[in-house]
Each structure stands twice: as structure tokens, then as C-alpha cells.
Amino acid sequence: MSNQVQTVNNGAGGTGGSGEASDSGRDGAVPGHGAVPGAAGRTGARPTMKDVAAKAGVALKTVSRVVNSEPGVTPETAGRVLGAIEELGFRRNESARLLRTGRTATLGFIADSWTEPDHVAVYQGLEGIAREQGYLMYAGSTESDPAAEERLALAMCARRVDGLIIIPAPGPHDYLIPEIDAGVATVFVLHQPELARADVVLPDEHGAAHAAVAHLAAHGHRRIGFIGGPADGQRAPLRDGYLAALAEAGLAADPAWQALDAATLAGAGLPVTAVFCASQALTRAALHTLAARGGGPAAQGRVAVVGFGGFELADALSPPVTVVSYDPVLIGYTAGELLIDRLAGLTAPPRRVEVPVRLIARGSAEFPPPGGSVPGAARW
């Protein structure tokens, strides 16, 4: 689609040939053109398509075809129109476009927090495809407050955004059903929403947890904990992957190990020798607690840590942090692609797209538990 004059400039060749439609003679030319009877006399007024038509010596419909990248205009005529557009500084009236098409060429993005690097990266990926497709972006954040999310999403809908991309706060999202039914394309990212009627783009959470637990088990750990934060639906795929990997390895799944938090790591008699943390924030909290506890590389009984999601300076800590990583920019771009499909008329059932993950071993998990050994490897 084309929603900006800049987009027209990138591909204004038209169809060429001699069989194009004519609005006022061939190519919509206006005999005796040259003067622009409207623009010069309207002090402070913005140039209109009529001004462009007069300047280029073509019919108004020809200018419309060029601006909207429609066929039926020769390259020579399109060149004259684009030259007039540039000379006059014409910009299309998007309000008039809304009245005509019902579309605003705007998208809304709702982040949880702008302090989370992943959320900024998702926005960057989304912004990339929005720019390619000629969309303007609105953006805001909720700080995980469901009420704030609802207010922000409905405010964007009231401003007639064509689509929404949301990093969902915990809680139901049925408030969006009327908006989706009314035609607002919606895609959720990073977390599974409590709404089954929208597309969603996620990292492979089940696979990430499975890879982390399998990695820890391969280094001899048998008591592996899960630091997952609140036991809500957003963490369910990670918890399921954790439990599946324990089962495959023939390891116990003590319920107490599944309800750990970072503070638990500070206590005496810690029941686990390794933990998988379900987010960057939880990983950072666990590492902070372990550092205060004295869990450095030389400490007895130190805890192995694998985090979900890479974070800044994870490779610069001592030891560097082992993570299961994914690409949040790709998540944003993929969400944008799904949204564009919906806006183009796709009516398929809601889609779930999982972006691949990969485990990056750096040192925070690659050692055996106290008194144990890594199969086939020397202890260190």
C-alpha cells in the first residue's frame, strides 16, 4: 500500500505504455497548463491536489492516481506530477483519506514498560515494517497494570487506529472483542493473552524451558528449581516445558521447587542446586541475591543459573550468564507482518507463531552440583 508521498517517490513509474485511462484528454492533460491559479493566491494555505494538477497540467484524477500508486499513468506524466508535488510541498490530507477509505494508516503499540529492553526491541521490529508499509505509530506503556492497558487500548481505538500490537498485562482481554469484531486487527506479543481471538507471536517458551533443564541435567544437577514469578497463565508454557524436561530426565518435580523466588536463594538449606529463571528481570534478581549470599565461582554449594532471555552485560558478569535467547526485533517484525495480513483482508483463524530460541552457554550453569560430576567431563 502507499500512504505517503515519499512512498510514491520510490515507485512512481506507473504502468507505462499507451493504453492508460484519460480523464481530460490523453494522460489527463489540461490544455494551456503552466500557471497554478490557486496556490500562489492563498496566503498560508497548504497546497492541494488541485494545485498539483494545475502545476503539472493534468486532471485531478491523474494526480490522485499518482499519489495512490494506481495504474493508468505514463512515466512521463507521473514524473510531471511528482515534480509538482515536490515543488509545491504537497502532502496528502489523511483526514480526507479516512473519510473515503475508513482507514487511518496508523497502528498502536502498547508496551509493558519502556525500561525493558525486549519491549523496546519489539517496537523497533514493528516500526521497521510499519515504515515499509507507510503506517504511523502511536505508542504507550502500562507498567503491567491491566486497567491502564484497557484505557490505553480503547483510547487508541477511539482514535481509529487500524491495528494494535500489545505486550499483554496479566488478566482477561475480552474488552477488546468488540473492537476486534469492528475490524481493529490485533496481535499480542511476548506473552500469551487471556483471549483466543487474536494472533500472537511468542518466543518458543516451552522449548526454552526444556532446553534449560536438559542443559542443567547434563551437568549433573538433579534438584532443579523454577523461578517463575506469579503463577499466572503467562508463565504456563515455561512451566510446562520445565516439567516435561524433568520427566524426560527421570528427575523429581517437587512442587516446592516450582514456586521459588529470588529471595528463596538467600536462605540456608536451599533445596535445589540449579534454577531456571523465567524472565530477564527474574534472572537479574536471582543473580543479585546469589552475589549477596556469596555464591561466586569459588563458593561451596553455589547455584547454577540459566535465564530466559538475553540481557545487557549478561556476558560481562563473573561468571557470564547462561541464557536461552530469542530475537525480540524479529518478534516485532513478525507481529507487524501478521497485522498487515489482517488489514489486507485475511480472515483465517487466529494464528500462533513461535520464534526460535537458542541456548548460549557462558559459565553460570556449566558446573556440577556439590559432590557431583559432569558425565564425561572433568570437575572444576
C-alpha positions as CSV (number, residue, x, y, z in Angstrom):
1,M,0.0,0.0,0.0
2,S,1.0,3.6,-0.4
3,N,0.2,6.1,2.3
4,Q,2.9,8.8,2.0
5,V,4.2,10.9,-0.8
6,Q,7.7,9.5,0.0
7,T,6.3,6.1,-0.9
8,V,5.1,7.3,-4.2
9,N,8.5,8.7,-5.0
10,N,10.1,5.3,-4.5
11,G,7.9,3.6,-7.1
12,A,6.2,6.2,-9.3
13,G,6.9,4.7,-12.7
14,G,3.2,3.8,-13.2
15,T,2.4,1.1,-15.7
16,G,3.8,2.9,-18.8
17,G,2.5,2.0,-22.3
18,S,-0.1,3.9,-24.3
19,G,-3.3,2.3,-23.2
20,E,-3.9,4.2,-19.9
21,A,-7.1,5.8,-18.9
22,S,-7.6,9.5,-19.7
23,D,-9.6,12.0,-17.6
24,S,-9.3,15.1,-19.8
25,G,-7.6,14.1,-23.0
26,R,-4.7,11.8,-23.2
27,D,-2.9,11.3,-19.7
28,G,-5.5,13.7,-18.2
29,A,-3.6,16.7,-19.7
30,V,-5.1,20.1,-19.3
31,P,-4.5,22.3,-22.4
32,G,-2.7,25.6,-21.8
33,H,-1.2,24.5,-18.4
34,G,1.6,26.3,-16.7
35,A,0.1,28.6,-14.1
36,V,-1.1,27.5,-10.7
37,P,-4.2,29.6,-10.1
38,G,-4.8,28.5,-6.5
39,A,-1.6,28.1,-4.6
40,A,0.0,31.5,-5.1
41,G,-3.0,33.5,-4.1
42,R,-3.9,31.6,-0.9
43,T,-1.6,33.1,1.8
44,G,-0.6,30.4,4.4
45,A,-2.8,27.7,2.7
46,R,-1.4,24.3,2.1
47,P,-1.2,23.2,-1.5
48,T,-4.0,20.9,-2.6
49,M,-4.3,18.2,-5.2
50,K,-6.0,20.8,-7.4
51,D,-2.9,23.0,-7.1
52,V,-0.7,20.0,-8.1
53,A,-3.0,19.2,-11.1
54,A,-2.8,22.8,-12.3
55,K,1.0,22.9,-11.8
56,A,1.5,19.6,-13.7
57,G,-1.1,20.4,-16.3
58,V,-3.1,17.2,-15.7
59,A,-6.5,16.3,-14.4
60,L,-7.2,16.0,-10.7
61,K,-7.9,12.2,-11.2
62,T,-4.4,11.8,-12.6
63,V,-2.8,13.3,-9.5
64,S,-4.9,11.0,-7.4
65,R,-3.7,8.0,-9.4
66,V,-0.1,9.0,-8.9
67,V,-0.5,9.8,-5.2
68,N,-2.2,6.5,-4.6
69,S,0.1,4.4,-6.9
70,E,-2.7,3.4,-9.1
71,P,-2.2,2.3,-12.7
72,G,-3.1,4.3,-15.8
73,V,-0.4,7.0,-15.9
74,T,2.6,7.1,-18.2
75,P,6.1,7.5,-16.6
76,E,6.4,11.0,-18.2
77,T,3.1,12.2,-16.8
78,A,3.8,10.7,-13.4
79,G,7.2,12.5,-13.4
80,R,5.5,15.8,-14.0
81,V,3.1,15.2,-11.2
82,L,5.8,14.2,-8.8
83,G,7.8,17.2,-9.8
84,A,4.8,19.4,-9.0
85,I,4.4,17.6,-5.7
86,E,7.9,18.3,-4.7
87,E,8.0,21.9,-5.9
88,L,4.7,22.8,-4.1
89,G,5.4,20.7,-0.9
90,F,2.1,18.9,-1.2
91,R,1.2,16.4,1.5
92,R,-1.9,14.2,1.2
93,N,-4.8,15.1,3.5
94,E,-5.1,11.9,5.6
95,S,-8.4,13.1,7.2
96,A,-10.0,13.1,3.8
97,R,-8.4,9.7,3.2
98,L,-10.1,8.5,6.4
99,L,-13.5,9.7,5.2
100,R,-13.0,8.0,1.9
101,T,-11.5,4.7,2.9
102,G,-12.3,4.3,6.6
103,R,-8.5,3.6,7.3
104,T,-6.1,6.0,9.1
105,A,-2.8,4.3,8.2
106,T,-2.0,4.3,11.9
107,L,-1.1,1.5,14.3
108,G,-1.0,1.4,18.1
109,F,1.8,-0.3,20.2
110,I,1.3,-1.0,23.9
111,A,4.4,-2.0,25.9
112,D,4.5,-3.2,29.5
113,S,7.5,-0.9,30.3
114,W,9.9,1.1,28.3
115,T,12.6,0.1,30.8
116,E,12.5,-3.5,29.5
117,P,15.0,-3.8,26.5
118,D,12.9,-6.5,25.0
119,H,9.9,-4.3,24.7
120,V,11.9,-1.5,23.0
121,A,13.4,-4.1,20.6
122,V,9.9,-5.4,19.7
123,Y,8.9,-1.8,18.9
124,Q,11.9,-1.5,16.7
125,G,11.0,-4.5,14.7
126,L,7.4,-3.4,14.4
127,E,8.5,0.1,13.4
128,G,10.6,-1.3,10.6
129,I,7.6,-3.0,8.8
130,A,5.3,-0.1,9.7
131,R,7.7,2.3,7.9
132,E,7.9,0.0,4.9
133,Q,4.1,-0.1,4.6
134,G,3.5,3.6,5.2
135,Y,2.0,3.4,8.7
136,L,2.3,5.9,11.5
137,M,2.8,4.6,15.1
138,Y,1.2,5.5,18.4
139,A,2.9,4.0,21.4
140,G,2.4,3.8,25.2
141,S,3.1,1.7,28.2
142,T,1.1,0.2,31.1
143,E,3.6,-1.0,33.8
144,S,1.7,-4.3,33.9
145,D,-1.5,-2.6,35.0
146,P,-4.5,-4.3,33.3
147,A,-6.7,-1.3,33.8
148,A,-4.1,1.0,32.3
149,E,-3.8,-1.4,29.3
150,E,-7.5,-1.3,28.7
151,R,-7.7,2.5,28.9
152,L,-4.8,2.9,26.5
153,A,-6.0,0.3,24.0
154,L,-9.5,1.8,23.9
155,A,-8.1,5.3,23.6
156,M,-6.1,4.2,20.6
157,C,-9.2,2.5,19.1
158,A,-11.2,5.7,19.7
159,R,-8.6,7.5,17.5
160,R,-9.3,4.9,14.8
161,V,-6.0,3.0,14.7
162,D,-6.2,0.3,12.1
163,G,-4.4,-2.2,14.3
164,L,-3.0,-2.9,17.7
165,I,0.1,-4.7,18.9
166,I,0.1,-5.4,22.6
167,I,2.5,-6.9,25.1
168,P,-0.3,-8.0,27.4
169,A,-0.6,-7.3,31.1
170,P,-1.9,-10.2,33.2
171,G,-5.7,-10.6,33.2
172,P,-8.5,-11.0,30.7
173,H,-8.6,-9.2,27.4
174,D,-12.2,-9.7,26.5
175,Y,-12.7,-5.9,26.5
176,L,-11.1,-6.0,23.0
177,I,-13.6,-8.3,21.5
178,P,-15.9,-5.6,20.3
179,E,-13.0,-3.7,18.8
180,I,-11.7,-6.8,17.0
181,D,-15.2,-7.5,15.7
182,A,-15.4,-3.9,14.5
183,G,-12.3,-4.5,12.4
184,V,-9.3,-3.5,14.6
185,A,-6.6,-6.0,13.7
186,T,-4.9,-7.1,16.9
187,V,-1.7,-9.1,17.6
188,F,-0.3,-9.9,21.1
189,V,3.5,-10.4,21.5
190,L,5.9,-11.9,24.1
191,H,3.2,-13.2,26.4
192,Q,0.1,-15.4,25.8
193,P,-3.0,-13.3,26.3
194,E,-6.2,-14.4,28.0
195,L,-8.0,-14.0,24.7
196,A,-8.2,-16.7,22.0
197,R,-9.5,-14.5,19.2
198,A,-6.3,-12.7,18.2
199,D,-3.0,-13.6,16.6
200,V,0.0,-14.0,18.9
201,V,3.8,-14.0,18.4
202,L,5.9,-15.6,21.1
203,P,9.4,-17.0,21.7
204,D,9.3,-20.8,22.0
205,E,8.8,-20.8,25.7
206,H,8.2,-24.5,26.1
207,G,11.3,-25.2,24.1
208,A,13.3,-22.7,26.1
209,A,12.5,-24.2,29.4
210,H,13.1,-27.7,28.1
211,A,16.5,-26.7,26.8
212,A,17.5,-25.1,30.1
213,V,16.5,-28.0,32.2
214,A,18.1,-30.5,29.9
215,H,21.3,-28.5,29.9
216,L,21.4,-28.4,33.7
217,A,20.7,-32.1,34.0
218,A,23.5,-32.8,31.5
219,H,25.9,-31.1,34.0
220,G,24.8,-33.5,36.8
221,H,22.1,-31.4,38.5
222,R,19.2,-33.4,39.9
223,R,17.4,-30.8,42.0
224,I,16.4,-28.1,39.6
225,G,14.2,-25.2,40.6
226,F,11.9,-22.9,38.6
227,I,11.8,-19.2,39.4
228,G,8.7,-18.1,37.6
229,G,7.1,-15.2,39.4
230,P,3.3,-15.2,39.8
231,A,1.6,-18.5,38.8
232,D,-0.5,-17.0,36.0
233,G,-1.2,-18.1,32.5
234,Q,1.6,-16.1,31.0
235,R,4.2,-18.4,32.6
236,A,2.3,-21.7,31.8
237,P,4.3,-22.7,28.7
238,L,7.6,-22.2,30.5
239,R,6.4,-24.2,33.5
240,D,5.1,-26.9,31.2
241,G,8.5,-27.1,29.4
242,Y,10.3,-27.3,32.7
243,L,8.1,-30.2,33.9
244,A,8.4,-32.0,30.6
245,A,12.2,-31.9,30.7
246,L,12.3,-33.1,34.3
247,A,10.1,-36.0,33.4
248,E,12.2,-36.9,30.4
249,A,15.4,-36.9,32.5
250,G,13.7,-39.1,35.2
251,L,14.0,-36.3,37.8
252,A,11.7,-35.3,40.6
253,A,9.4,-32.3,40.2
254,D,8.9,-31.2,43.8
255,P,6.1,-28.6,43.9
256,A,8.2,-26.5,46.3
257,W,10.9,-26.3,43.6
258,Q,8.4,-24.9,41.2
259,A,7.4,-22.0,43.5
260,L,10.8,-20.5,44.2
261,D,11.5,-16.8,44.1
262,A,14.8,-14.9,44.1
263,A,14.5,-14.3,47.9
264,T,14.5,-18.1,48.5
265,L,18.0,-18.2,47.2
266,A,19.2,-16.2,50.2
267,G,18.1,-18.7,52.7
268,A,20.0,-21.5,54.4
269,G,19.4,-25.1,53.3
270,L,18.5,-24.3,49.8
271,P,16.7,-27.4,48.4
272,V,18.0,-27.1,44.8
273,T,21.4,-26.9,43.2
274,A,20.3,-25.2,40.0
275,V,17.5,-22.8,38.8
276,F,15.8,-21.8,35.6
277,C,14.6,-18.2,35.7
278,A,11.6,-17.3,33.6
279,S,12.5,-13.7,32.6
280,Q,15.4,-11.3,32.4
281,A,14.1,-9.4,35.5
282,L,13.9,-12.7,37.5
283,T,17.4,-13.7,36.3
284,R,18.8,-10.4,37.4
285,A,17.1,-10.7,40.8
286,A,18.4,-14.2,41.3
287,L,22.0,-13.2,40.4
288,H,21.8,-10.2,42.8
289,T,20.6,-12.5,45.6
290,L,23.3,-15.1,45.0
291,A,26.0,-12.4,44.8
292,A,24.9,-11.1,48.2
293,R,24.8,-14.6,49.5
294,G,28.4,-15.3,48.4
295,G,27.7,-17.6,45.5
296,G,30.7,-16.7,43.5
297,P,32.8,-19.2,41.4
298,A,34.9,-20.3,44.3
299,A,32.0,-20.7,46.8
300,Q,30.9,-24.0,48.1
301,G,27.4,-25.0,47.2
302,R,27.0,-22.3,44.5
303,V,23.8,-22.5,42.5
304,A,23.8,-23.0,38.7
305,V,21.6,-20.4,36.9
306,V,20.1,-20.4,33.4
307,G,18.0,-17.3,32.4
308,F,15.2,-16.9,29.8
309,G,16.1,-14.1,27.5
310,G,19.3,-12.3,27.0
311,F,20.0,-9.0,28.7
312,E,22.6,-6.3,28.7
313,L,26.0,-7.2,30.2
314,A,25.0,-10.8,30.8
315,D,28.2,-11.9,29.1
316,A,30.3,-9.5,31.2
317,L,29.4,-10.7,34.6
318,S,31.5,-13.2,36.6
319,P,30.7,-15.8,35.7
320,P,29.0,-14.8,32.4
321,V,25.3,-15.8,32.5
322,T,24.0,-18.7,30.5
323,V,20.7,-17.8,28.8
324,V,18.1,-19.2,26.4
325,S,17.9,-16.3,24.0
326,Y,15.5,-15.2,21.3
327,D,15.2,-12.2,18.9
328,P,12.7,-9.6,20.1
329,V,13.2,-7.5,17.0
330,L,12.1,-10.5,14.9
331,I,9.1,-10.9,17.1
332,G,8.1,-7.3,16.5
333,Y,8.6,-7.6,12.7
334,T,6.7,-10.9,12.6
335,A,3.8,-9.3,14.5
336,G,3.7,-6.5,12.0
337,E,3.5,-9.0,9.1
338,L,0.6,-10.7,10.7
339,L,-1.2,-7.4,11.3
340,I,-0.6,-6.3,7.7
341,D,-2.1,-9.7,6.5
342,R,-5.2,-9.0,8.6
343,L,-5.5,-5.4,7.2
344,A,-5.3,-6.9,3.7
345,G,-8.4,-8.9,4.4
346,L,-7.1,-12.2,5.8
347,T,-9.9,-14.0,7.7
348,A,-8.1,-17.2,8.8
349,P,-8.5,-18.4,12.4
350,P,-6.1,-16.7,15.0
351,R,-2.5,-17.7,14.4
352,R,0.2,-18.6,17.0
353,V,3.7,-18.0,15.7
354,E,6.7,-19.1,17.9
355,V,10.1,-17.6,17.2
356,P,13.0,-20.0,17.7
357,V,15.2,-19.9,20.8
358,R,18.8,-20.9,21.4
359,L,20.8,-21.8,24.5
360,I,24.0,-19.7,25.0
361,A,26.3,-21.5,27.5
362,R,28.6,-18.9,29.2
363,G,29.5,-20.3,32.6
364,S,26.8,-19.7,35.2
365,A,25.4,-23.2,34.7
366,E,28.3,-25.3,33.4
367,F,29.5,-27.0,36.6
368,P,28.3,-30.0,38.6
369,P,26.4,-29.8,41.9
370,P,28.4,-30.1,45.2
371,G,29.7,-33.7,45.4
372,G,28.6,-34.4,41.8
373,S,30.3,-34.6,38.5
374,V,29.5,-33.8,34.9
375,P,29.2,-37.1,33.0
376,G,32.3,-37.4,30.7
377,A,33.9,-34.2,31.9
378,A,36.5,-33.1,34.5
379,R,35.3,-31.3,37.6
380,W,36.3,-27.7,38.1
